[in-house]
Amino acid sequence: MHLAHHFIKGLWKENPTFRLVLGLCPTLAVSTSVMNGLGMGIAATFVLVGANIFVSLVRNIVPEKVRIPCFIVIIATFVTIADLCMKAFTPALSRSLGMFVPLIVVNCIVLGRAEAFSSKEPPIRSIFDALGMGVGFTWALTAISAIRELLGNGTIMGYYVSRSFEPPLFMILAPGALLTIGVLIGITNLISPKRN
């Protein structure tokens, strides 16, 4: 299987948000603005790539009984790096994302890729898989965030698109998140239905 395939599958065929329906907790919580969506996606991508590389490197030396705890320690290390860098370089974004950056440790996308893919594949394939899943998660978060920000605030990246309509505030609340993601998953399934 070509390396490009490992990257491309995360963008659409196995997109973590729209096709595998993973990582919905941060997706629903932080997708109120495009900046939040991009920030969370980039942080998750960094953690995915770092964790996948190290999990792949230690896959043959970690005993079976402590495999999952070892993976969680590796993931937590990269989450801590991402969280501290975000606090240092983008404090406003860090405050906006709040506890959802540290919660990447238990994000099923990251742990799932470590367990299902990186623990069985060499580092180079793991890098491409992580990049594909991370970029797929980022574009899904950004799409959801753009729709919610536009319809809920009338803005994109903080800039007003139109002041001529009263935005329905429920779009930036939990019901708006569920509605947006449900519609986008439905559209995704219509475009490329799952094959049995």
Secondary structure per residue as TSV (DSSP state, phi and psi in degrees):
chain	resnum	aa	ss	phi	psi
A	1	M	-	360.0	131.2
A	2	H	-	-69.4	151.1
A	3	L	H	-61.6	-36.6
A	4	A	H	-60.4	-34.3
A	5	H	H	-61.5	-39.8
A	6	H	H	-63.7	-32.5
A	7	F	H	-76.3	-49.3
A	8	I	H	-65.6	-34.0
A	9	K	H	-61.4	-31.4
A	10	G	H	-73.0	-20.9
A	11	L	H	-75.1	-36.4
A	12	W	T	-137.6	-62.6
A	13	K	T	-58.9	-39.2
A	14	E	T	-122.7	37.3
A	15	N	-	-56.0	127.0
A	16	P	T	-60.7	-32.4
A	17	T	T	-88.4	-51.1
A	18	F	T	-87.3	-27.5
A	19	R	T	-106.2	-43.1
A	20	L	S	-92.4	-14.6
A	21	V	-	52.9	52.9
A	22	L	-	-113.0	157.4
A	23	G	-	67.4	33.4
A	24	L	H	-74.0	-24.5
A	25	C	H	-58.8	-56.7
A	26	P	H	-68.4	-30.8
A	27	T	H	-60.9	-47.1
A	28	L	H	-71.6	-34.3
A	29	A	H	-80.5	-40.4
A	30	V	H	-102.3	-1.1
A	31	S	T	-84.7	37.3
A	32	T	T	-86.0	-17.3
A	33	S	S	-146.5	155.9
A	34	V	H	-62.4	-39.7
A	35	M	H	-62.5	-40.8
A	36	N	H	-62.9	-44.9
A	37	G	H	-62.0	-45.4
A	38	L	H	-64.2	-43.8
A	39	G	H	-61.7	-46.0
A	40	M	H	-66.5	-40.1
A	41	G	H	-63.7	-42.4
A	42	I	H	-66.9	-42.1
A	43	A	H	-61.8	-44.9
A	44	A	H	-65.7	-37.3
A	45	T	H	-64.9	-43.1
A	46	F	H	-58.5	-46.2
A	47	V	H	-65.2	-44.0
A	48	L	H	-57.7	-48.8
A	49	V	H	-65.1	-49.6
A	50	G	H	-61.0	-47.5
A	51	A	H	-65.3	-42.8
A	52	N	H	-61.8	-39.8
A	53	I	H	-61.3	-50.5
A	54	F	H	-70.5	-37.0
A	55	V	H	-62.5	-41.8
A	56	S	H	-64.8	-37.1
A	57	L	H	-68.9	-34.2
A	58	V	H	-100.4	3.8
A	59	R	T	-58.4	-31.4
A	60	N	T	-92.5	-6.7
A	61	I	T	-111.8	-12.1
A	62	V	S	-86.0	127.1
A	63	P	-	-62.9	148.3
A	64	E	G	-55.4	-38.7
A	65	K	G	-66.8	-27.3
A	66	V	G	-113.7	17.9
A	67	R	H	-59.0	-54.0
A	68	I	H	-63.8	-48.1
A	69	P	H	-58.0	-37.3
A	70	C	H	-64.4	-43.3
A	71	F	H	-61.3	-41.5
A	72	I	H	-65.0	-38.6
A	73	V	H	-63.5	-42.4
A	74	I	H	-62.3	-47.7
A	75	I	H	-61.4	-44.6
A	76	A	H	-61.2	-34.5
A	77	T	H	-62.3	-46.8
A	78	F	H	-71.5	-32.5
A	79	V	H	-64.7	-41.5
A	80	T	H	-62.4	-43.2
A	81	I	H	-60.5	-47.1
A	82	A	H	-62.1	-43.9
A	83	D	H	-63.9	-45.4
A	84	L	H	-67.1	-39.5
A	85	C	H	-64.2	-40.9
A	86	M	H	-64.8	-42.3
A	87	K	H	-64.1	-34.9
A	88	A	H	-77.3	-42.2
A	89	F	H	-103.5	-26.2
A	90	T	-	-135.9	68.6
A	91	P	H	-61.7	-33.8
A	92	A	H	-66.1	-43.4
A	93	L	H	-65.1	-39.9
A	94	S	H	-60.4	-43.7
A	95	R	H	-65.5	-38.4
A	96	S	H	-66.5	-39.7
A	97	L	H	-79.1	-25.9
A	98	G	G	56.7	-130.5
A	99	M	G	-74.3	-8.4
A	100	F	G	-74.2	-21.1
A	101	V	T	-70.4	-51.9
A	102	P	G	-58.6	-28.4
A	103	L	G	-73.9	-4.2
A	104	I	G	-59.4	-25.7
A	105	V	G	-53.3	-40.1
A	106	V	G	-103.3	13.2
A	107	N	-	-67.0	127.1
A	108	C	H	-67.2	-20.4
A	109	I	H	-66.0	-47.9
A	110	V	H	-67.8	-51.7
A	111	L	H	-66.2	-37.7
A	112	G	H	-62.5	-42.6
A	113	R	H	-69.4	-35.5
A	114	A	I	-63.2	-45.7
A	115	E	I	-75.2	-47.1
A	116	A	I	-81.6	-27.9
A	117	F	I	-119.9	-61.1
A	118	S	I	-63.7	-29.5
A	119	S	T	-72.9	-6.0
A	120	K	T	-121.9	-8.8
A	121	E	S	-121.4	158.6
A	122	P	-	-70.8	163.4
A	123	P	H	-55.9	-40.6
A	124	I	H	-64.8	-41.4
A	125	R	H	-66.9	-36.7
A	126	S	H	-64.3	-36.6
A	127	I	H	-64.0	-47.8
A	128	F	H	-65.1	-39.3
A	129	D	H	-62.6	-45.5
A	130	A	H	-64.1	-42.8
A	131	L	H	-62.4	-43.4
A	132	G	H	-61.8	-47.2
A	133	M	H	-64.9	-41.4
A	134	G	H	-65.9	-45.4
A	135	V	H	-67.1	-38.1
A	136	G	H	-62.7	-43.0
A	137	F	H	-64.1	-41.1
A	138	T	H	-65.5	-44.5
A	139	W	H	-70.4	-32.8
A	140	A	H	-66.1	-46.0
A	141	L	H	-60.5	-41.7
A	142	T	H	-66.8	-40.4
A	143	A	H	-63.8	-46.5
A	144	I	H	-62.2	-43.9
A	145	S	H	-63.7	-41.2
A	146	A	H	-63.3	-43.4
A	147	I	H	-64.1	-46.8
A	148	R	H	-66.1	-41.6
A	149	E	H	-67.0	-42.8
A	150	L	H	-63.8	-49.9
A	151	L	H	-77.0	-30.0
A	152	G	H	-88.2	-31.4
A	153	N	H	-118.3	-17.5
A	154	G	S	76.4	20.5
A	155	T	E	-127.6	162.0
A	156	I	E	-132.7	122.3
A	157	M	T	53.7	35.1
A	158	G	T	87.8	-8.1
A	159	Y	E	-98.7	132.5
A	160	Y	E	-66.7	130.3
A	161	V	S	-88.3	-43.3
A	162	S	-	-154.2	136.3
A	163	R	S	-104.3	10.0
A	164	S	S	-86.9	-6.3
A	165	F	S	-129.4	154.5
A	166	E	-	-90.2	111.0
A	167	P	-	-67.7	138.4
A	168	P	-	-73.2	111.7
A	169	L	G	-63.3	-21.9
A	170	F	G	-61.9	-18.8
A	171	M	G	-68.2	-25.0
A	172	I	G	-97.5	4.7
A	173	L	S	-102.2	176.3
A	174	A	H	-54.1	-43.6
A	175	P	H	-60.2	-36.1
A	176	G	H	-65.6	-36.8
A	177	A	H	-64.2	-47.5
A	178	L	H	-63.3	-42.3
A	179	L	H	-63.0	-47.1
A	180	T	H	-62.1	-49.3
A	181	I	H	-67.3	-35.7
A	182	G	H	-62.8	-44.8
A	183	V	H	-64.9	-43.1
A	184	L	H	-67.6	-37.8
A	185	I	H	-64.7	-40.6
A	186	G	H	-61.5	-44.5
A	187	I	H	-63.7	-42.3
A	188	T	H	-59.9	-43.2
A	189	N	H	-69.3	-31.3
A	190	L	H	-69.1	-40.2
A	191	I	H	-67.9	-44.6
A	192	S	S	-139.1	86.3
A	193	P	-	-63.1	151.0
A	194	K	-	-68.0	140.4
A	195	R	-	-98.7	141.5
A	196	N	-	-85.2	360.0
